[in-house]
Amino acid sequence: MDRMSRLYGALVLLSLIWGLSFVFIKYLLEPAGVWGVVFLRCLTGVAVLIPLLLYRGWPPFRSVPWGSLVLVGVLNAGLPWGLIAWSETQIHSNTASILNATTPIWTSLIGVVAYSVMLTKRQWIGIVAGFVGIVILMDFQVADLFREHFVGIGTMLVATICYGFASHHTKRFLSDVDVLLTATVTLVTGVVVGLIGMAFTRGISLEALWNVRFAFALVGLGVFGSGIAYLLFFYMITAGGAQFAVNVTYLVPLTAIIWGAVLLHEPLSPRMMIGLFVIFAGIYLSTTNTKQKQTQVE
């Protein structure tokens, strides 16, 4: 299997996993609270990754870029996952996943403004096409998204901006860092952020720990949605670039629809299929290589 086949395979698999994550967050919100969701999600993911890292061997402490790793942990896990959970206290999980799909747009704009990235006309067309596909999936009811309070719509958009910064920072400063180490430190940072958040809000209901649905959602969100998913995500960033990796958010609303059809027997409409086609066209166009502006270091 060649490099591009592996990248697109990881893209599809990750979108299937994260499509379920928004549902699992809904399940966990009531018993765990916003920051309890972040804590449990990251802690479960860490439980998967740390044994793998220890088995493979921890790198020399001084050789690890701790500052960049912690920053990515805050921007790619702790803060946005809290914002997403907070958003889902006010909006539906499908709406959250649709707003999450604006991540590539923010990533592109952040890249141009802050990271000297130049996008080709084809890439801009692809980004617009991806957004049009999302609008089609929404049945063109874009205005409905802005009739909510800031908690919901606004917090989801802030989360996507965090993802954009984290993706570029990872590509710029952590490309040579082992994927497993990056994912592990990111989730450990998320655990700390979750603990801090719970200290100022509320804790986790101990009774919920014995609930089968709670346990199922925790394993799905933590082991798969955090541990395994982050290995896939950081692999795509280092092997395919930030712009390629964040295109997974174009597919997440689609996978949420597929999961709904398979698990909840929700119908698939022609509008959804048209949206699917346009989204894939956008991904194809927007994942061509970016050009870096040449800068002179004095």
C-alpha positions as CSV (number, residue, x, y, z in Angstrom):
1,M,0.0,0.0,0.0
2,D,1.5,3.4,-1.0
3,R,1.6,6.5,1.1
4,M,-1.5,8.2,-0.4
5,S,-3.6,5.0,0.0
6,R,-2.6,4.9,3.7
7,L,-3.4,8.5,4.2
8,Y,-6.9,8.3,2.6
9,G,-7.5,5.0,4.6
10,A,-6.6,6.8,7.8
11,L,-8.9,9.7,6.8
12,V,-11.9,7.5,6.3
13,L,-11.3,5.5,9.4
14,L,-10.8,8.6,11.6
15,S,-14.0,10.2,10.2
16,L,-16.0,7.0,11.1
17,I,-14.6,7.1,14.7
18,W,-15.1,10.8,15.2
19,G,-18.6,10.7,13.7
20,L,-19.7,8.6,16.7
21,S,-17.8,10.8,19.2
22,F,-20.4,13.6,19.1
23,V,-23.1,11.0,20.1
24,F,-20.9,9.7,22.9
25,I,-20.4,13.2,24.2
26,K,-24.1,13.6,24.5
27,Y,-24.3,10.3,26.5
28,L,-21.6,11.5,29.0
29,L,-22.6,15.1,29.5
30,E,-25.3,14.6,32.1
31,P,-23.4,12.3,34.5
32,A,-19.9,13.7,33.9
33,G,-20.4,17.4,33.1
34,V,-18.5,19.4,30.5
35,W,-15.0,19.2,31.9
36,G,-15.6,15.7,33.3
37,V,-16.1,14.6,29.7
38,V,-12.7,16.1,28.8
39,F,-11.1,14.4,31.8
40,L,-12.6,11.0,31.2
41,R,-12.0,11.1,27.4
42,C,-8.4,12.0,27.8
43,L,-7.7,9.7,30.7
44,T,-9.1,6.7,28.8
45,G,-7.1,7.5,25.8
46,V,-3.9,7.9,27.9
47,A,-4.6,4.4,29.4
48,V,-4.4,3.0,25.9
49,L,-1.3,5.0,24.7
50,I,1.0,5.0,27.7
51,P,1.6,1.2,27.8
52,L,2.4,1.4,24.1
53,L,4.9,4.2,24.7
54,L,6.5,2.5,27.6
55,Y,6.8,-0.7,25.7
56,R,8.5,1.1,22.8
57,G,10.7,3.1,25.1
58,W,10.4,6.7,26.4
59,P,12.7,9.1,24.6
60,P,15.3,11.1,26.6
61,F,13.6,13.8,28.7
62,R,15.6,16.7,27.5
63,S,15.2,15.9,23.9
64,V,11.4,16.3,24.1
65,P,9.9,19.7,23.0
66,W,7.7,19.9,26.0
67,G,6.5,23.5,25.4
68,S,5.2,22.8,21.9
69,L,3.7,19.5,23.0
70,V,1.8,21.0,25.9
71,L,0.6,23.9,23.7
72,V,-0.8,21.4,21.2
73,G,-2.4,19.4,24.0
74,V,-4.3,22.5,25.2
75,L,-5.3,23.6,21.7
76,N,-6.0,20.2,20.2
77,A,-7.6,18.4,23.2
78,G,-8.2,20.1,26.5
79,L,-9.7,23.4,25.4
80,P,-11.6,22.5,22.2
81,W,-13.0,19.3,23.7
82,G,-14.4,21.3,26.6
83,L,-15.8,23.8,24.2
84,I,-17.5,21.1,22.1
85,A,-19.0,19.4,25.2
86,W,-20.2,22.9,26.4
87,S,-21.7,23.5,22.9
88,E,-23.6,20.2,23.1
89,T,-25.4,21.4,26.2
90,Q,-27.2,23.8,23.9
91,I,-27.2,22.3,20.4
92,H,-27.7,18.9,18.8
93,S,-24.7,16.7,18.1
94,N,-25.4,16.8,14.4
95,T,-25.2,20.6,14.5
96,A,-22.0,20.4,16.4
97,S,-20.4,18.1,13.9
98,I,-21.5,20.4,11.0
99,L,-19.9,23.4,12.7
100,N,-16.8,21.3,13.4
101,A,-16.5,21.0,9.6
102,T,-15.4,24.6,9.3
103,T,-12.0,23.6,10.7
104,P,-10.3,23.4,7.3
105,I,-11.5,26.9,6.5
106,W,-10.0,28.3,9.7
107,T,-6.8,26.2,9.2
108,S,-6.3,27.7,5.8
109,L,-6.9,31.3,6.9
110,I,-4.6,30.8,10.0
111,G,-2.0,29.3,7.7
112,V,-2.0,32.3,5.4
113,V,-2.0,34.9,8.2
114,A,0.3,33.3,10.8
115,Y,2.3,30.5,9.1
116,S,3.3,31.9,5.7
117,V,1.2,29.4,3.8
118,M,0.1,30.2,0.3
119,L,-2.9,28.4,-1.1
120,T,-3.5,27.8,-4.8
121,K,-6.7,28.7,-6.6
122,R,-7.5,25.1,-6.8
123,Q,-7.3,24.7,-3.0
124,W,-9.5,27.7,-2.4
125,I,-12.1,26.2,-4.8
126,G,-11.8,22.9,-2.9
127,I,-12.3,24.6,0.5
128,V,-15.4,26.4,-0.9
129,A,-16.7,23.2,-2.4
130,G,-16.4,21.4,0.9
131,F,-18.3,24.2,2.7
132,V,-21.0,24.1,0.0
133,G,-21.3,20.4,0.6
134,I,-21.9,21.0,4.3
135,V,-24.5,23.6,3.4
136,I,-26.3,21.1,1.2
137,L,-26.3,18.6,4.1
138,M,-27.9,21.4,6.2
139,D,-30.6,21.8,3.5
140,F,-29.4,25.4,3.1
141,Q,-30.7,26.4,6.5
142,V,-27.5,28.3,7.4
143,A,-29.3,31.1,9.2
144,D,-30.7,28.6,11.7
145,L,-27.2,28.1,13.2
146,F,-27.0,31.7,14.2
147,R,-30.3,31.9,16.1
148,E,-28.7,30.3,19.2
149,H,-26.8,32.0,22.0
150,F,-23.0,32.2,21.9
151,V,-22.8,29.0,24.0
152,G,-23.4,26.5,21.2
153,I,-22.6,28.1,17.9
154,G,-19.9,30.5,19.1
155,T,-18.1,28.0,21.3
156,M,-18.0,25.4,18.5
157,L,-16.4,28.0,16.2
158,V,-13.8,28.8,18.8
159,A,-13.0,25.1,19.1
160,T,-12.4,24.9,15.4
161,I,-10.1,27.9,15.5
162,C,-8.1,26.1,18.2
163,Y,-7.8,23.0,16.0
164,G,-6.5,25.2,13.2
165,F,-3.7,26.7,15.3
166,A,-2.8,23.3,16.7
167,S,-2.6,21.6,13.3
168,H,-0.2,24.2,11.9
169,H,1.9,24.2,15.1
170,T,2.2,20.5,15.0
171,K,3.3,20.5,11.4
172,R,5.8,23.4,11.9
173,F,7.4,22.3,15.2
174,L,6.5,18.7,15.9
175,S,7.0,17.0,12.5
176,D,10.1,15.2,13.7
177,V,8.5,14.1,17.0
178,D,7.2,10.6,17.3
179,V,3.5,10.3,16.6
180,L,2.9,8.2,19.7
181,L,4.7,10.6,22.0
182,T,2.8,13.6,20.5
183,A,-0.6,11.8,21.0
184,T,0.3,10.7,24.6
185,V,1.5,14.1,25.8
186,T,-1.5,15.8,24.1
187,L,-4.0,13.6,26.1
188,V,-2.1,13.9,29.3
189,T,-2.4,17.7,28.9
190,G,-6.1,17.2,28.3
191,V,-6.4,15.3,31.5
192,V,-4.9,18.2,33.4
193,V,-7.1,20.7,31.7
194,G,-10.2,18.5,32.5
195,L,-9.2,18.4,36.2
196,I,-8.7,22.2,36.3
197,G,-12.1,22.6,34.7
198,M,-13.8,20.3,37.2
199,A,-12.3,22.1,40.1
200,F,-14.2,25.2,39.1
201,T,-17.5,23.5,37.9
202,R,-18.7,20.1,39.0
203,G,-17.4,16.5,39.3
204,I,-18.4,13.2,37.9
205,S,-21.3,11.2,39.2
206,L,-20.0,8.0,40.8
207,E,-23.3,6.3,40.2
208,A,-22.8,6.7,36.5
209,L,-19.7,4.5,36.5
210,W,-21.9,1.4,36.9
211,N,-24.2,2.3,34.0
212,V,-23.7,0.2,30.9
213,R,-24.4,3.0,28.4
214,F,-22.0,5.3,30.3
215,A,-19.2,2.6,30.1
216,F,-19.9,2.0,26.4
217,A,-19.8,5.7,25.6
218,L,-16.6,6.1,27.7
219,V,-14.8,3.3,25.9
220,G,-16.0,4.6,22.5
221,L,-15.0,8.2,23.2
222,G,-11.8,7.5,25.1
223,V,-10.2,4.4,23.6
224,F,-11.3,4.9,20.0
225,G,-12.3,8.6,19.8
226,S,-9.2,9.8,21.6
227,G,-6.4,7.1,21.9
228,I,-6.6,5.4,18.5
229,A,-8.0,8.4,16.7
230,Y,-5.2,10.7,17.8
231,L,-2.6,8.2,16.5
232,L,-4.4,8.4,13.1
233,F,-4.7,12.2,13.3
234,F,-1.1,13.0,14.1
235,Y,0.0,10.5,11.5
236,M,-2.0,12.4,8.9
237,I,-0.5,15.7,10.0
238,T,3.1,14.5,9.8
239,A,2.7,12.4,6.6
240,G,0.2,14.5,4.7
241,G,0.2,18.0,6.3
242,A,-2.1,20.1,8.4
243,Q,-4.4,20.9,5.6
244,F,-4.9,17.3,4.6
245,A,-5.5,16.2,8.2
246,V,-8.2,18.7,9.1
247,N,-10.2,17.7,6.0
248,V,-11.4,14.8,8.2
249,T,-13.9,17.3,9.6
250,Y,-15.6,17.6,6.2
251,L,-16.5,13.9,6.5
252,V,-17.6,13.8,10.1
253,P,-21.1,15.2,9.5
254,L,-21.4,12.6,6.7
255,T,-20.3,9.7,9.0
256,A,-22.7,10.9,11.6
257,I,-25.5,10.6,9.0
258,I,-24.3,7.1,8.1
259,W,-24.2,6.0,11.8
260,G,-27.7,7.3,12.2
261,A,-28.9,5.3,9.2
262,V,-27.2,2.1,10.4
263,L,-27.8,2.3,14.2
264,L,-31.0,4.4,14.4
265,H,-32.5,3.5,11.0
266,E,-32.7,7.1,9.9
267,P,-33.4,7.6,6.1
268,L,-30.8,8.7,3.6
269,S,-32.1,11.4,1.3
270,P,-31.0,12.5,-2.2
271,R,-29.8,15.8,-0.6
272,M,-27.5,13.9,1.7
273,M,-26.0,11.9,-1.3
274,I,-25.5,15.2,-3.3
275,G,-23.8,16.7,-0.2
276,L,-21.5,13.6,0.0
277,F,-20.4,14.0,-3.6
278,V,-19.6,17.7,-3.2
279,I,-17.7,17.1,0.0
280,F,-15.5,14.5,-1.6
281,A,-14.9,16.8,-4.5
282,G,-13.8,19.5,-2.1
283,I,-11.4,17.1,-0.3
284,Y,-9.8,16.1,-3.6
285,L,-9.3,19.6,-4.7
286,S,-8.1,21.1,-1.3
287,T,-5.5,18.4,-0.4
288,T,-3.0,19.4,-3.1
289,N,0.4,20.6,-1.8
290,T,0.6,24.1,-0.4
291,K,3.4,26.5,-1.2
292,Q,5.5,28.1,1.5
293,K,6.5,31.8,1.1
294,Q,10.2,32.1,1.0
295,T,11.4,34.0,4.1
296,Q,14.9,35.3,4.7
297,V,16.4,34.8,8.1
298,E,18.9,37.6,9.1
